[in-house]
Amino acid sequence: MRRVAVHDAADPRLAPFLDLRDTQLRAVREPAEGFFLAEGVRTIRRALAAGYEPQAVLATERLLEGRDDIDVIAFVVSEEVLEATTGFPVHRGALASFARRPVADVTTVLAGADRVVVLEDLVDTTNVGAIFRSAAALGWDAVVLSARCGDPLYRRAVRTSMGAVFSVPWTRVDHRSGMEALHGAGLTVVALTPAGTIDLRSVERPTRCALLVGSEGPGVSRSWLDASDLRVRIPMAGAVDSLNVSTAAAIALYALA
């Protein structure tokens, strides 16, 4: 690791780490400029282990102790400069920028995948990251995201997933061809919806399965619901009519694993 001391948050070398609270700007800027951020030494190491190319690390001196094996330039700053750059206290004390890869081809991702999670238009990257983490923990093979789904490499998704976004293969599809790709790969599409006709507890698990979950609030779209093979529901008690999408997905992932 090559250390470079930086004393000013306005230093242009720190530009990738500026204004992390501006979520709309970051969501546009990072994919357009071809990079993403990982927060915390453990997550940074998981990105490295997955083969992502590091560009730079931003950290305090304390967080760099014992990290010399990471082959990357490190901009070393004080706690004050770190907070002034990012716009908030970085409790994990280290951020790294990595180069993005081209989004994988859907045929390649689905080839040989027996358990696939499909996320339709989830906008909250915390939910996206949480579902990646559940998919990894429960042994699912891949994640497919609709074109309008939140960025799985956005910092919040990376953090919530505990780096699972680096280990679980993923791709994107558009609404016109997405269901065709799933069926073309021989997957039975199981839509999770409160209006499902089959109780999740009694569903016969398909040999090869794609679990489809919809956006926060509206749920699975009518067109994708109509194209699915099974519609399943999680039975609710009392006055509760639904669960958070990442919680519901985790239950279904376990039931169908």
C-alpha positions in Angstrom: 0.0 0.0 0.0 1.4 3.4 -1.0 0.4 6.1 1.5 -0.2 9.7 0.4 -1.1 12.3 3.1 -4.0 14.6 2.1 -4.9 17.6 4.3 -7.7 19.3 2.4 -11.1 17.9 1.6 -11.1 20.0 -1.6 -8.1 18.1 -3.0 -9.3 16.8 -6.5 -7.8 13.4 -5.7 -10.6 12.9 -3.2 -13.4 13.6 -5.8 -14.7 10.0 -5.9 -15.5 10.2 -2.1 -17.2 13.6 -2.1 -20.8 14.2 -0.8 -21.8 10.7 -0.1 -25.1 11.9 1.4 -26.3 13.2 -2.0 -27.9 9.8 -2.9 -29.4 11.0 -6.2 -26.2 12.4 -7.5 -24.2 9.3 -6.4 -26.7 7.0 -8.0 -26.2 8.7 -11.3 -22.5 9.5 -11.1 -21.0 6.2 -10.0 -22.3 4.0 -12.8 -21.6 6.8 -15.3 -18.0 7.1 -14.2 -17.5 3.4 -13.9 -16.7 3.0 -10.2 -18.3 2.1 -6.9 -17.4 2.5 -3.2 -16.9 -0.1 -0.5 -17.0 0.9 3.1 -15.0 -0.9 5.9 -11.9 -3.0 5.8 -13.9 -6.3 5.8 -16.0 -5.3 2.8 -13.0 -3.9 1.0 -11.3 -7.2 1.4 -14.3 -9.1 0.1 -14.4 -6.9 -3.0 -10.7 -7.6 -3.6 -11.2 -11.3 -3.1 -13.9 -11.2 -5.7 -11.4 -9.7 -8.2 -12.7 -6.2 -8.4 -9.9 -3.7 -9.4 -9.2 -1.2 -6.6 -8.6 2.5 -7.5 -7.9 4.2 -4.2 -8.5 4.0 -0.5 -9.5 6.9 1.7 -8.8 6.3 5.4 -7.4 7.5 8.6 -3.9 6.3 9.6 -5.4 4.2 12.4 -7.5 2.2 10.0 -4.5 1.5 7.8 -2.4 -0.2 10.4 -1.7 -3.8 9.3 -3.2 -3.3 5.9 -0.1 -3.0 3.8 -0.9 -6.2 1.9 -3.6 -4.3 0.0 -2.0 -3.2 -3.3 -3.5 0.3 -3.8 -2.8 3.9 -3.3 -4.2 5.2 0.1 -5.1 8.8 0.7 -4.5 9.2 4.5 -6.6 11.9 6.1 -7.6 13.1 9.6 -11.0 12.3 11.0 -12.0 15.9 10.3 -11.0 15.8 6.6 -12.7 12.4 6.3 -16.0 13.8 7.5 -15.6 17.0 5.5 -15.1 15.0 2.3 -17.8 12.4 2.7 -20.3 14.7 4.5 -20.8 12.4 7.5 -18.8 10.5 10.1 -17.5 7.3 8.6 -17.6 5.0 11.6 -15.8 2.2 9.8 -13.0 4.6 9.0 -12.1 3.4 5.5 -13.6 3.8 2.0 -12.3 2.3 -1.2 -13.2 3.0 -4.8 -13.3 0.1 -7.3 -13.7 -0.1 -11.0 -17.0 -1.5 -12.2 -17.3 -4.4 -14.5 -19.7 -4.7 -17.5 -23.0 -6.1 -16.4 -22.9 -9.9 -17.0 -25.0 -11.4 -19.9 -28.3 -12.8 -18.6 -27.7 -16.1 -20.5 -24.4 -16.6 -18.8 -25.7 -15.8 -15.3 -28.7 -18.2 -15.7 -26.7 -21.1 -17.2 -26.8 -23.9 -14.7 -28.5 -21.7 -12.0 -31.2 -23.7 -10.2 -32.2 -21.1 -7.7 -32.5 -17.5 -8.9 -33.9 -14.4 -7.1 -35.7 -11.8 -9.4 -36.1 -8.2 -8.1 -38.6 -6.1 -10.0 -38.1 -2.3 -9.5 -36.9 -2.3 -5.9 -35.8 1.3 -5.4 -34.4 1.0 -1.8 -30.8 -0.1 -2.1 -30.9 -1.3 1.5 -33.6 -3.8 0.5 -31.6 -4.8 -2.5 -28.5 -5.4 -0.3 -30.5 -7.3 2.3 -31.9 -9.7 -0.3 -28.5 -10.3 -1.7 -27.3 -11.2 1.8 -30.2 -13.6 2.3 -29.6 -15.2 -1.2 -26.0 -15.8 -0.4 -26.7 -17.2 3.1 -29.4 -19.6 1.9 -27.4 -20.9 -1.1 -29.2 -19.3 -4.0 -27.2 -19.1 -7.3 -27.9 -15.7 -8.8 -29.9 -12.5 -8.7 -31.7 -10.9 -11.7 -32.7 -7.3 -11.4 -35.1 -5.3 -13.6 -33.7 -2.3 -15.4 -35.3 0.1 -12.9 -34.1 -1.7 -9.8 -31.7 0.0 -7.4 -27.9 -0.4 -7.9 -26.5 -3.4 -6.1 -23.1 -1.7 -6.1 -24.4 1.4 -4.4 -22.5 1.9 -1.1 -25.6 1.3 1.0 -26.4 -2.0 -0.8 -22.8 -3.1 -0.5 -22.8 -2.4 3.2 -26.2 -4.1 3.9 -25.3 -7.1 1.9 -22.0 -7.5 3.9 -20.3 -7.9 0.5 -22.6 -10.6 -0.8 -23.1 -8.4 -3.9 -19.6 -9.4 -4.8 -20.1 -13.2 -4.4 -23.5 -13.7 -5.9 -23.6 -13.5 -9.7 -26.2 -10.9 -10.9 -27.5 -9.3 -14.1 -30.2 -7.0 -15.4 -33.1 -7.5 -17.7 -35.8 -5.2 -19.2 -39.5 -5.7 -18.8 -40.1 -6.8 -22.3 -37.6 -9.7 -22.4 -37.1 -10.5 -18.7 -39.7 -13.2 -18.2 -38.8 -14.7 -21.6 -35.2 -15.1 -20.4 -36.2 -16.8 -17.2 -38.5 -19.2 -18.9 -36.0 -19.8 -21.7 -33.5 -20.9 -19.1 -36.0 -23.5 -17.9 -36.9 -21.8 -14.6 -40.3 -22.0 -13.0 -41.2 -18.4 -12.0 -42.7 -18.2 -8.5 -44.2 -14.7 -7.8 -44.4 -13.7 -4.1 -47.6 -11.6 -3.7 -50.2 -11.0 -0.9 -52.8 -11.9 -3.6 -51.2 -15.3 -4.2 -53.4 -18.4 -4.5 -50.9 -20.8 -2.9 -49.8 -20.8 0.7 -46.0 -20.7 0.8 -46.0 -23.4 3.4 -47.7 -25.9 1.0 -46.1 -25.1 -2.3 -44.3 -27.9 -4.1 -40.7 -26.6 -4.6 -39.8 -26.6 -8.4 -36.6 -28.4 -9.4 -35.4 -25.1 -10.9 -36.9 -22.0 -9.5 -36.9 -18.2 -9.9 -38.4 -16.4 -7.0 -39.9 -13.1 -8.1 -40.5 -10.2 -5.7 -41.9 -6.8 -6.6 -41.3 -3.2 -5.6 -41.9 -1.7 -2.2 -45.6 -0.9 -2.1 -47.1 -1.8 -5.5 -45.5 -5.3 -5.5 -45.1 -7.4 -8.6 -46.3 -5.7 -11.8 -49.4 -7.0 -13.5 -47.5 -8.0 -16.7 -44.9 -10.0 -14.8 -47.5 -11.5 -12.4 -49.5 -12.7 -15.4 -46.4 -14.3 -16.9 -45.4 -16.1 -13.7 -46.0 -19.8 -13.3 -47.1 -19.8 -9.6 -48.4 -17.1 -7.3 -47.6 -17.7 -3.6 -48.4 -15.8 -0.4 -47.1 -15.7 3.1 -50.1 -16.1 5.4 -50.6 -13.2 7.7 -52.2 -13.0 11.2 -54.0 -10.2 12.9 -54.2 -6.9 11.1 -50.9 -7.2 9.3 -51.4 -7.5 5.6 -47.8 -7.6 4.4 -44.1 -7.6 5.4 -41.1 -5.5 4.3 -40.0 -6.9 0.9 -36.5 -8.0 2.2 -38.1 -9.8 5.1 -40.7 -11.5 2.9 -38.0 -12.5 0.4 -35.9 -14.0 3.1 -38.8 -16.2 4.3 -39.6 -17.3 0.8 -35.9 -18.0 0.0 -35.7 -20.2 3.0 -38.9 -22.0 2.2 -37.9 -22.7 -1.4 -34.2 -23.3 -0.9 
